[in-house]
Amino acid sequence: MRRTGKTKQLANSGIGRITARPDYLAVASTGRKWVTPSFILQANPDDNKTPARVGFTVSKKVGNAVRRSRARRRLKEAAAISFPAKAPDGWGFVLIGRASAVDYPFDKMCADMRWALAKLAANADLKASRPSRKPARGNK
């Protein structure tokens, strides 16, 4: 039986929260992502019409607990501002904080978040793979 996360909301925005590990793994397994200087946005499109959900994670690579918490708080606030207008219903998102999220200009972070949401919704991350130009081994 699959465990689902608690139903939390993101700071009066109407956006749901992802809190359970299986939900994080489900979003990561799709391979859909958009990379910015301050965060990585992973996406999992779904067909249902529930509100969008978002989860946050910041690894120890970012720094000590104070820096990680600051990066997470900044990401949460940027998501509360950007997600209600741009996040498609039914999608699951995971924001992974990067080291620059602590010092990155907040208005630029919000703009990057809106840009990443628009690109993921437009399937800009799904590029057709090009054939390799390297010859096969053994052929000269």
C-alpha positions in Angstrom: 0.0 0.0 0.0 1.4 3.4 -1.0 1.7 6.0 1.7 0.6 9.4 0.7 1.6 12.7 2.3 -0.5 14.8 4.5 -2.6 17.5 2.8 -0.8 20.7 3.5 -1.1 24.0 1.8 1.7 26.4 0.7 1.2 29.6 2.6 -2.3 30.6 1.7 -1.7 30.1 -2.0 -4.0 27.1 -2.8 -1.0 25.0 -3.8 -0.7 21.6 -2.1 2.5 20.3 -0.6 4.4 17.1 -1.2 5.6 15.6 2.1 6.0 11.9 1.6 9.1 10.3 0.2 7.3 8.1 -2.4 5.7 11.3 -3.9 9.2 12.9 -4.2 10.5 9.8 -5.9 7.5 9.7 -8.3 8.3 13.2 -9.4 12.0 12.5 -9.8 11.4 9.3 -11.8 9.8 11.2 -14.7 13.1 12.9 -15.6 11.4 16.2 -16.4 13.3 19.1 -15.0 14.4 22.6 -15.6 17.7 23.9 -14.2 18.3 27.5 -13.1 21.2 29.1 -11.1 19.4 28.9 -7.8 17.2 25.8 -8.0 16.3 22.7 -10.1 12.6 22.3 -10.8 11.4 18.7 -11.3 7.9 18.1 -12.7 5.5 15.2 -12.9 2.5 15.9 -15.1 -0.8 14.2 -14.2 -4.2 14.0 -15.7 -6.3 14.8 -12.7 -7.6 18.2 -11.9 -6.4 18.5 -8.3 -4.4 21.7 -7.5 -0.7 21.6 -8.2 1.5 20.2 -5.4 5.1 21.2 -4.6 7.8 19.8 -2.4 11.1 21.3 -1.3 14.5 19.8 -0.7 18.0 21.3 0.0 20.9 19.0 0.4 24.0 19.4 2.7 26.0 20.5 -0.3 24.4 23.9 0.1 25.9 24.4 3.5 25.2 24.1 7.2 21.6 24.0 8.7 21.3 27.8 8.8 22.1 28.1 5.0 19.9 25.2 4.1 16.9 26.6 6.1 17.4 30.0 4.5 17.5 28.6 1.0 14.3 26.5 1.7 12.5 29.5 3.1 13.4 31.6 0.1 12.2 28.8 -2.3 8.9 28.5 -0.4 8.2 32.2 -0.5 9.1 32.4 -4.2 6.8 29.4 -4.9 4.0 30.9 -2.9 4.3 34.0 -5.2 4.9 32.3 -8.5 3.0 29.0 -8.4 -0.7 30.1 -8.1 -0.6 31.9 -11.4 1.7 29.6 -13.5 1.5 26.0 -12.1 -0.8 23.8 -14.1 -3.4 21.8 -12.1 -2.7 18.2 -11.4 1.1 18.5 -11.7 3.6 17.6 -8.9 6.7 19.7 -8.6 9.9 19.3 -6.5 12.2 22.3 -6.0 15.8 21.4 -5.2 17.7 24.3 -3.7 21.2 25.0 -5.0 24.0 26.8 -3.2 23.3 30.2 -4.9 19.7 30.1 -3.6 20.9 31.7 -0.4 22.3 34.9 -2.0 20.4 35.0 -5.3 18.3 38.1 -5.9 14.7 37.3 -4.8 13.0 39.0 -7.7 15.2 37.1 -10.1 14.5 33.8 -8.4 10.7 34.5 -8.8 11.2 35.3 -12.4 13.3 32.2 -13.0 10.5 30.1 -11.3 7.8 31.5 -13.5 10.0 30.9 -16.6 10.8 27.3 -15.5 7.0 26.6 -15.0 6.2 28.0 -18.4 8.9 26.0 -20.1 7.9 22.7 -18.4 4.2 23.3 -19.2 5.2 23.8 -22.8 7.2 20.6 -22.9 10.4 22.5 -23.7 12.4 20.0 -21.6 11.4 17.1 -23.9 13.9 17.4 -26.7 14.2 14.8 -29.4 17.5 13.0 -29.0 20.0 13.5 -31.8 22.0 10.7 -33.2 25.6 10.5 -32.0 28.3 11.7 -34.5 30.8 9.3 -33.1 31.5 6.2 -35.3 30.8 2.8 -33.8 33.8 1.0 -32.3 35.6 -1.2 -34.7 34.6 0.9 -37.7 37.2 3.3 -39.0 
